[in-house]
Amino acid sequence: MTESIPGSLTGVRVIEFGDQKGEYCGLVLAGLGAEVVKVEPPGGSETRTFGPYAGGGADPDGSLHFWAYNRGKRSVVLDLDDDGGAADFATLAAGADVVLDAGPVGYLADRGLGPDQLRARHPHLVYARITPFGDTGPYRDWKASDLVHLALGGVVMNNGYDPDPSGRYDLPPIAPQLGHAYAIAGEQMAFTIIAALISAGRTGKGQYLSCAIHEAVAKNTEGDLMSWVCLRTPFLRQTCRHSAPAVSRHRSIFATKDGRWMLTTTRNANLLKPFLAEYGLGGDISDGSDERSKDSRVLPGMEGGAARNMDAVEHTVRRYLFDELPWRQAQEAGLMWVPVRKPHESAHDEHWLQRGTYAEVDHPELGRALRYPASKWISTGPGWVPGRRAPRLDEDRAEVLSVRPREAPRPHPATPEELSVHGRPFALQGVRILDFTWMLASAGATRFLASLGAEVIKVEWHRNLDPRRGGAPVGGRAARERATGPVPSRWPADLGGPVGAQYNNKNPGKRAISLNVRHPEGLAIAKRLVARSTVVAEGFSPGVMESWGLGYDVLREIKPDIIYAKQSGMGTHGVYGRFRTIGPIAAAFAGTSEMSGLSEPFAPAGWGYSYLDWFGAYSFALAIMSAVYHHQRTGQGQSIDASQTEVGLFMTAVPLLDHQLNGRVWQRAGNRSPYATAAPEGIYRCRGEDRWIAITCGTEEEWVALAKQAGHPEWTEQDEFRTLDARQANRAALDKLVEAWTVTEEPFSLMERLQAAGLAAGVAQTAQDRVERDPQLAALDWLTELDATEFGRWPVAAPSVKLSDTPQHAGGLVDRAAPTYGEHNHEVYGRLLGLSSDEVDALRAEGAI
């Protein structure tokens, strides 16, 4: 890799307004080089009051949360209830390209500063709004917290600990910590903002963008949603492994001698046996063929092993201290083993230091620099900009208020517009992606770009198919709609089939071709397609494309301005490039698995799905979009080397800062952040089997309202609960008190009552709840019906961000769900390369396609 050029968004000015909901998105835009101006109210943003603090004192300029999520931004204080302050905001908007609004619903509009008013005056403006539940719908004015979003969105019901031997869940579902709901929505908003900027560069006009956090989170849970939609099969949570239709006998994490944890797999007994013989106890390793009952897979890559192999792995791991376990040697032997790291522990790892994942940011007030996770990929073109430390309150007032109004961008010469089913043009007119991605972390990214109007051509070869992942019900949709229980799938989940539910949700809107690049004619065809493409995207292990003769050096000889984007688990550059990684492995290594679970001595709960697969897909889409934007402005291509794990590392800034400044090591605290002040806050059992509700009480008024709704106003007079400090000191007793009440209540009616009383509360929803009884998701049209060849018409997840002028469509240009293998061979090879039908058939006969 050559030295990165800072900032694909250099020259873009963003006005950020609001609270925590928009901070992650603003951080990402600043990291890509945009000038982000944070407009704060008198006294400062609420997030300046979020702990932990530098040195422990509650200093508004010392919040480590604020530092983590506002690095690289500027601060100006404006009182928008004052005519002068509102006028200053209007002036800032006139000089901006983007307004990022995460304030209360209607707040800016009530002051003449909403999307309609500002865009009428400044048509070039991209106005991006992040709300808890959306602009419309029955939950529009509901209150939420990160915890409530993760409950209502289904994340927590995929995440937690195994049930007891009777099958009863004796512990609550578990929410991952530190603003994951806001990151999920913020990442999707960030790449869609860039799409809107690309559209504005072509047309000269901005547009209105809206993202409901609830909708974004509700689509983020991977397997459970489509399993319910197509098979009526619920998923069950399991300790530090994927939720699944049945609780597995397998374990995925094992304790070391010193009480730390390693995530290991039993993949491929032929590899496991010699490795354990050399480094552990060996033992009777089985390929699983002699087992009487077959267990469901708990992690991709764990198929083919026997449950008893776990005993041999456990005997090996517990002989080692955490720092001495030979996980690197296991990786070199082809086994997916990694340490379950604390969130600060990767900051000194040689691999990430070589990649520049972390940056040293100077803090003059401290007389030292602090290390931050600051980059999610490396590139031969524009890279990530660490920026300065977070601004002190109103630090940049004079400079910010001297901005001049923006000139509207000059539109590029019009290209023929392909209209979506909405009758409007797409944002990514004329972008073509030659798509070698597969699975979710990479294929999901090109799915999003297809929804924005890119022509995505999915390339496969039958000997290495993108797994179809089952989920095609016996009897089709008619059988599913008649069903009152789970419907069997027509083929096993991991053995393929034309199109299944999971594959269908990851690949809508794409065209598909078959192509054998190991055949000389196939390789020649691939190179001709490269010459007609904007982007080549792939998600293979490092070195695969190079082995085919399609590395970046070759691609840019064919097309000098080509964008080549690849994503792997650890990234190619660095010492771990060849290590085997899937979503859960990346999460354990990044520290995010450790950030989910009950307090010790409980094990980490981890994520109940491949969180870094969806999140990696968002980030990979962001990488490609930023490169396309740079290409539009400069005509330059680039090579991008992205990794799933870096996306997870980006979420560890707060505990990393806390460790550097205060010497504290992250400690799990169940369903509340260890830094939170809200009390009570947690997930509490309700009436019914495995039914739960999330509640956050952040103020004294909310505590009083909760006690009143419980019919126990006397709670507020008890010494141990009278004040916030007292409630924090007596959390265990407080949680028991609250749950003794909630366990008698029906969860949905209780949620309605608490929200009506002004409290942030949400049922821990299953996939069935989200699909069948969530009126807000229905109002947002969160699912889109599409036809798939050999599969039928089914819902898939709609894009989470709504665009006013270039609306997205999950079916993309083709208005279809996922394609079958080679479905568009004749159409693509004929239209792009001029091959006749007979020529395509001849190439098929030769084994080239």
Backbone hydrogen bonds, N-H to C=O, Kabsch-Sander energy under -0.5 kcal/mol:
donor,donor_aa,acceptor,acceptor_aa,energy
5,I,381,G,-2.2
7,G,383,G,-1.7
9,L,32,L,-3.4
10,T,7,G,-1.4
11,G,33,G,-0.5
12,V,9,L,-2.5
14,V,35,E,-3.2
15,I,98,V,-2.7
16,E,14,V,-0.6
16,E,37,V,-3.0
17,F,15,I,-0.5
17,F,100,L,-2.9
18,G,39,V,-0.6
19,D,102,A,-1.3
22,G,19,D,-1.7
23,E,19,D,-0.6
23,E,20,Q,-0.7
24,Y,20,Q,-0.7
26,G,22,G,-2.3
27,L,23,E,-2.4
28,V,24,Y,-2.3
29,L,25,C,-2.3
30,A,26,G,-2.4
31,G,27,L,-2.4
32,L,28,V,-1.3
33,G,30,A,-1.9
34,A,29,L,-2.2
35,E,12,V,-3.0
36,V,34,A,-0.8
36,V,72,G,-0.5
37,V,14,V,-3.2
37,V,35,E,-0.6
38,K,36,V,-0.6
38,K,74,R,-3.8
39,V,16,E,-2.8
39,V,37,V,-0.7
40,E,38,K,-0.7
40,E,76,V,-2.9
44,G,41,P,-2.8
48,R,45,S,-1.7
49,T,46,E,-2.2
50,F,47,T,-1.3
51,G,675,Y,-0.6
54,A,62,G,-2.5
56,G,53,Y,-1.3
57,G,54,A,-0.6
59,D,57,G,-2.1
62,G,59,D,-2.7
64,L,52,P,-3.1
65,H,50,F,-0.6
65,H,52,P,-0.6
67,W,63,S,-2.2
68,A,64,L,-2.4
69,Y,65,H,-2.1
70,N,66,F,-1.0
71,R,67,W,-0.5
72,G,388,R,-1.8
73,K,70,N,-1.7
74,R,36,V,-2.4
76,V,38,K,-2.1
78,L,40,E,-2.5
78,L,76,V,-0.5
80,L,78,L,-0.9
82,D,79,D,-1.7
86,A,82,D,-2.6
87,A,83,D,-2.2
88,D,84,G,-2.2
89,F,85,G,-2.2
90,A,86,A,-2.3
91,T,87,A,-2.0
92,L,88,D,-2.4
93,A,89,F,-2.6
94,A,90,A,-1.9
95,G,91,T,-1.1
95,G,92,L,-0.6
96,A,93,A,-1.6
97,D,13,R,-2.6
98,V,13,R,-1.9
99,V,126,V,-2.4
100,L,15,I,-3.3
100,L,98,V,-0.5
101,D,99,V,-0.7
101,D,128,A,-3.2
102,A,17,F,-3.4
102,A,100,L,-0.7
107,Y,104,P,-2.2
110,D,106,G,-2.4
111,R,107,Y,-0.5
111,R,108,L,-1.1
112,G,109,A,-1.8
113,L,108,L,-3.1
118,L,114,G,-2.6
119,R,115,P,-2.3
120,A,116,D,-1.6
121,R,117,Q,-1.2
122,H,118,L,-2.2
125,L,122,H,-2.3
126,V,97,D,-2.4
127,Y,125,L,-0.7
127,Y,207,Q,-2.3
128,A,99,V,-3.2
128,A,126,V,-0.7
129,R,127,Y,-0.5
129,R,209,L,-2.6
130,I,101,D,-2.3
131,T,129,R,-0.5
131,T,211,C,-2.3
140,R,137,G,-1.7
142,W,139,Y,-2.3
149,H,145,S,-2.7
150,L,146,D,-2.3
151,A,147,L,-1.6
152,L,148,V,-2.9
153,G,149,H,-2.5
154,G,151,A,-1.4
155,V,150,L,-0.7
156,V,150,L,-1.9
158,N,155,V,-1.6
159,N,156,V,-1.7
160,G,238,Q,-0.6
164,D,168,R,-3.1
167,G,164,D,-2.6
170,D,168,R,-1.0
174,I,156,V,-0.7
174,I,159,N,-3.3
177,Q,595,M,-1.1
183,A,179,G,-1.7
184,I,180,H,-2.6
185,A,181,A,-1.9
186,G,182,Y,-2.5
187,E,183,A,-2.6
188,Q,184,I,-1.3
189,M,185,A,-2.4
190,A,186,G,-2.2
191,F,187,E,-1.8
192,T,188,Q,-1.5
193,I,189,M,-2.5
194,I,190,A,-1.7
195,A,191,F,-1.6
196,A,192,T,-2.2
197,L,193,I,-2.2
198,I,194,I,-2.4
199,S,195,A,-2.3
200,A,196,A,-2.5
201,G,197,L,-2.2
202,R,198,I,-1.0
202,R,199,S,-0.6
203,T,199,S,-2.5
204,G,200,A,-3.1
206,G,123,P,-3.1
209,L,127,Y,-3.2
210,S,802,K,-2.0
211,C,129,R,-2.6
212,A,800,S,-0.6
213,I,131,T,-2.8
213,I,211,C,-0.6
214,H,132,P,-2.2
216,A,212,A,-2.2
217,V,213,I,-2.6
218,A,214,H,-2.1
219,K,215,E,-0.8
219,K,216,A,-0.6
220,N,217,V,-1.9
223,G,221,T,-0.6
224,D,221,T,-0.8
226,M,222,E,-0.6
227,S,223,G,-1.7
228,W,224,D,-1.9
229,V,225,L,-2.5
230,C,226,M,-2.5
231,L,227,S,-1.7
232,R,228,W,-1.3
233,T,227,S,-1.5
236,L,244,A,-3.3
238,Q,241,R,-0.6
240,C,160,G,-0.6
240,C,605,A,-1.9
241,R,238,Q,-1.2
242,H,298,V,-1.5
243,S,608,G,-3.3
244,A,236,L,-1.9
254,F,262,M,-2.3
256,T,260,R,-2.6
257,K,317,V,-0.5
257,K,320,Y,-3.5
259,G,256,T,-1.9
262,M,254,F,-2.2
263,L,338,V,-2.7
264,T,252,S,-2.4
264,T,262,M,-0.6
268,N,303,E,-0.7
271,L,268,N,-1.5
272,L,268,N,-2.2
273,K,269,A,-2.5
275,F,271,L,-1.4
276,L,272,L,-2.7
277,A,273,K,-2.0
278,E,274,P,-1.4
279,Y,275,F,-2.4
280,G,276,L,-2.5
282,G,276,L,-0.7
283,G,281,L,-0.5
285,I,283,G,-1.4
291,E,288,G,-1.4
302,M,299,L,-2.3
305,G,302,M,-1.0
306,A,286,S,-0.8
309,N,306,A,-1.4
310,M,307,A,-1.6
311,D,308,R,-1.1
312,A,308,R,-0.9
313,V,309,N,-2.2
314,E,310,M,-3.0
315,H,311,D,-2.5
316,T,312,A,-1.6
317,V,313,V,-2.9
318,R,314,E,-2.3
319,R,316,T,-1.3
320,Y,317,V,-1.8
324,E,321,L,-1.4
325,L,321,L,-1.1
325,L,322,F,-0.7
327,W,325,L,-2.4
330,A,326,P,-1.7
331,Q,327,W,-2.4
332,E,328,R,-2.4
333,A,329,Q,-1.3
334,G,331,Q,-1.9
335,L,330,A,-2.8
337,W,335,L,-1.6
338,V,263,L,-2.4
340,V,261,W,-2.4
341,R,339,P,-1.3
341,R,588,A,-2.0
345,E,342,K,-1.7
347,A,344,H,-1.2
348,H,345,E,-0.7
349,D,346,S,-1.8
353,L,349,D,-2.0
354,Q,350,E,-2.3
355,R,351,H,-1.5
356,G,352,W,-0.8
356,G,353,L,-0.6
357,T,352,W,-2.3
358,Y,352,W,-0.5
359,A,372,Y,-2.6
361,V,359,A,-0.6
361,V,370,L,-3.2
362,D,360,E,-0.5
363,H,368,R,-2.6
366,L,363,H,-1.5
367,G,363,H,-1.3
368,R,363,H,-1.4
370,L,361,V,-2.6
372,Y,359,A,-2.5
374,A,357,T,-3.0
374,A,372,Y,-0.6
375,S,357,T,-1.4
378,I,641,D,-2.0
380,T,639,S,-1.9
383,G,5,I,-2.2
385,V,31,G,-3.2
389,R,362,D,-0.6
395,E,392,R,-2.2
396,D,75,S,-2.0
397,R,394,D,-1.2
400,V,396,D,-3.0
401,L,397,R,-2.6
402,S,399,E,-0.9
403,V,400,V,-1.4
406,R,94,A,-3.6
412,H,201,G,-0.7
419,L,417,E,-0.6
420,S,424,R,-2.9
423,G,420,S,-2.2
426,F,418,E,-0.8
427,A,452,L,-0.6
428,L,452,L,-2.6
429,Q,426,F,-0.5
429,Q,427,A,-0.8
431,V,428,L,-1.6
432,R,430,G,-0.5
433,I,455,E,-3.2
434,L,432,R,-0.5
434,L,535,V,-3.0
435,D,433,I,-0.8
435,D,457,I,-2.8
436,F,434,L,-0.8
436,F,537,A,-3.4
442,S,438,W,-0.8
443,A,438,W,-1.0
444,G,440,L,-2.6
445,A,442,S,-0.6
446,T,442,S,-1.3
447,R,443,A,-1.5
448,F,444,G,-1.6
449,L,445,A,-1.6
450,A,446,T,-2.1
451,S,447,R,-1.8
452,L,448,F,-1.0
453,G,450,A,-1.5
454,A,449,L,-2.5
455,E,431,V,-3.0
456,V,454,A,-0.8
457,I,433,I,-2.8
457,I,455,E,-0.6
458,K,456,V,-0.7
458,K,511,R,-4.0
459,V,435,D,-3.0
460,E,513,I,-1.9
464,N,461,W,-2.6
465,L,462,H,-0.6
474,V,488,P,-2.7
476,G,473,P,-2.2
479,A,475,G,-1.1
480,R,476,G,-1.8
481,E,477,R,-2.7
482,R,478,A,-1.3
483,A,479,A,-1.2
487,V,231,L,-3.0
490,R,472,A,-3.6
495,L,492,P,-1.3
501,A,470,G,-0.7
502,Q,470,G,-0.7
503,Y,468,R,-1.2
504,N,500,G,-2.8
505,N,501,A,-1.6
506,K,502,Q,-1.1
506,K,503,Y,-0.6
507,N,503,Y,-1.3
509,G,816,R,-2.2
510,K,507,N,-0.9
511,R,456,V,-2.9
513,I,458,K,-3.0
515,L,460,E,-2.4
516,N,848,A,-3.1
517,V,515,L,-0.9
519,H,516,N,-1.5
523,L,519,H,-2.9
524,A,520,P,-2.0
525,I,521,E,-2.2
526,A,522,G,-2.4
527,K,523,L,-2.1
528,R,524,A,-1.8
529,L,525,I,-2.3
530,V,526,A,-2.2
531,A,527,K,-1.7
532,R,528,R,-0.5
532,R,529,L,-1.0
533,S,530,V,-1.8
534,T,432,R,-2.4
535,V,432,R,-2.1
536,V,563,I,-3.0
537,A,434,L,-2.2
538,E,565,A,-2.2
539,G,436,F,-0.8
544,V,541,S,-1.8
547,S,543,G,-2.0
548,W,544,V,-1.2
549,G,546,E,-1.4
550,L,545,M,-2.8
554,V,551,G,-0.5
555,L,551,G,-2.4
556,R,552,Y,-2.7
557,E,553,D,-0.8
558,I,554,V,-1.5
559,K,555,L,-2.7
562,I,559,K,-2.2
563,I,534,T,-1.7
564,Y,562,I,-0.6
564,Y,638,Q,-2.8
565,A,536,V,-2.8
565,A,563,I,-0.6
566,K,640,I,-2.1
567,Q,538,E,-1.6
568,S,642,A,-1.9
577,G,574,G,-0.7
579,F,576,Y,-2.1
586,A,582,I,-2.7
587,A,583,G,-2.4
588,A,584,P,-2.2
589,F,585,I,-2.3
590,A,586,A,-2.5
591,G,587,A,-1.3
592,T,587,A,-1.0
593,S,587,A,-1.6
595,M,591,G,-0.7
596,S,593,S,-1.4
602,F,599,S,-1.9
605,A,596,S,-2.6
606,G,593,S,-1.1
606,G,596,S,-1.4
611,Y,609,Y,-2.4
613,D,610,S,-2.2
614,W,610,S,-1.3
615,F,611,Y,-2.6
616,G,612,L,-0.7
617,A,613,D,-2.0
618,Y,614,W,-2.3
619,S,615,F,-2.3
620,F,616,G,-2.7
621,A,617,A,-2.3
622,L,618,Y,-2.2
623,A,619,S,-2.4
624,I,620,F,-2.3
625,M,621,A,-2.8
626,S,622,L,-2.7
627,A,623,A,-1.7
628,V,624,I,-2.4
629,Y,625,M,-2.5
630,H,626,S,-2.1
631,H,627,A,-2.3
632,Q,628,V,-2.4
633,R,629,Y,-1.7
634,T,630,H,-2.3
635,G,631,H,-2.6
638,Q,562,I,-1.0
640,I,564,Y,-3.3
641,D,378,I,-3.0
642,A,566,K,-2.9
642,A,640,I,-0.6
643,S,376,K,-1.0
644,Q,568,S,-1.9
645,T,569,G,-2.2
647,V,643,S,-0.9
647,V,644,Q,-0.6
648,G,644,Q,-1.3
649,L,645,T,-2.3
650,F,646,E,-1.6
651,M,648,G,-1.8
652,T,649,L,-2.0
653,A,650,F,-0.5
656,L,652,T,-1.8
657,L,653,A,-2.6
658,D,654,V,-2.5
659,H,655,P,-2.0
660,Q,656,L,-2.1
661,L,657,L,-2.6
662,N,658,D,-2.3
663,G,659,H,-1.0
664,R,658,D,-1.2
670,G,597,G,-1.8
672,R,669,A,-0.7
676,A,673,S,-1.6
679,A,697,C,-1.6
682,G,695,I,-1.9
684,Y,682,G,-0.5
684,Y,693,I,-3.1
686,C,691,R,-3.0
687,R,742,T,-0.6
687,R,745,E,-2.9
690,D,688,G,-0.5
691,R,688,G,-0.9
693,I,684,Y,-2.4
694,A,762,G,-3.2
695,I,682,G,-2.4
696,T,760,A,-2.2
697,C,680,P,-2.1
698,G,696,T,-0.6
703,W,699,T,-1.8
704,V,700,E,-2.4
705,A,701,E,-2.2
706,L,702,E,-2.3
707,A,703,W,-2.3
708,K,704,V,-2.0
709,Q,705,A,-2.3
710,A,706,L,-2.1
711,G,708,K,-1.2
712,H,707,A,-2.7
715,W,712,H,-2.1
716,T,713,P,-1.1
717,E,714,E,-1.5
718,Q,714,E,-0.7
718,Q,715,W,-1.1
721,F,718,Q,-1.9
722,R,718,Q,-1.1
722,R,719,D,-0.5
727,R,723,T,-2.5
728,Q,724,L,-2.5
729,A,725,D,-1.9
730,N,726,A,-1.0
731,R,728,Q,-0.9
734,L,730,N,-2.4
735,D,731,R,-3.1
736,K,732,A,-1.9
737,L,733,A,-2.1
738,V,734,L,-2.5
739,E,735,D,-2.6
740,A,736,K,-2.0
741,W,737,L,-0.7
741,W,738,V,-0.9
742,T,738,V,-2.5
743,V,739,E,-2.2
744,T,741,W,-1.6
745,E,742,T,-2.1
750,L,746,E,-2.1
751,M,747,P,-2.4
752,E,748,F,-2.1
753,R,749,S,-2.1
754,L,750,L,-2.6
755,Q,751,M,-2.6
756,A,752,E,-2.1
757,A,753,R,-1.2
758,G,755,Q,-1.8
759,L,754,L,-2.3
760,A,696,T,-0.8
761,A,143,K,-0.5
761,A,759,L,-0.8
762,G,694,A,-2.1
764,A,692,W,-2.3
765,Q,151,A,-1.8
765,Q,763,V,-1.3
770,R,766,T,-2.1
771,V,767,A,-2.4
772,E,768,Q,-2.9
773,R,769,D,-2.2
774,D,769,D,-0.7
778,A,774,D,-1.8
779,A,775,P,-2.1
780,L,776,Q,-1.5
781,D,778,A,-1.4
782,W,777,L,-1.7
784,T,796,V,-3.0
786,L,794,W,-2.4
788,A,792,G,-1.8
791,F,788,A,-1.9
792,G,788,A,-3.0
794,W,786,L,-2.3
794,W,792,G,-0.6
796,V,784,T,-2.3
798,A,782,W,-2.8
802,K,210,S,-3.0
802,K,800,S,-0.6
804,S,208,Y,-2.2
809,H,451,S,-1.8
812,G,809,H,-2.3
814,V,811,G,-0.6
815,D,811,G,-1.4
815,D,812,G,-0.7
816,R,811,G,-1.4
817,A,787,D,-3.1
823,E,820,T,-1.9
824,H,512,A,-2.8
825,N,822,G,-1.6
828,V,824,H,-3.0
829,Y,825,N,-2.5
830,G,826,H,-1.6
831,R,827,E,-2.6
832,L,828,V,-2.7
833,L,828,V,-0.6
833,L,829,Y,-0.8
834,G,830,G,-1.2
835,L,829,Y,-2.1
840,V,836,S,-2.2
841,D,837,S,-2.3
842,A,838,D,-2.2
843,L,839,E,-2.1
844,R,840,V,-1.9
845,A,841,D,-2.2
846,E,842,A,-1.7
847,G,843,L,-0.7
847,G,844,R,-1.1
848,A,843,L,-2.3
849,I,843,L,-1.1
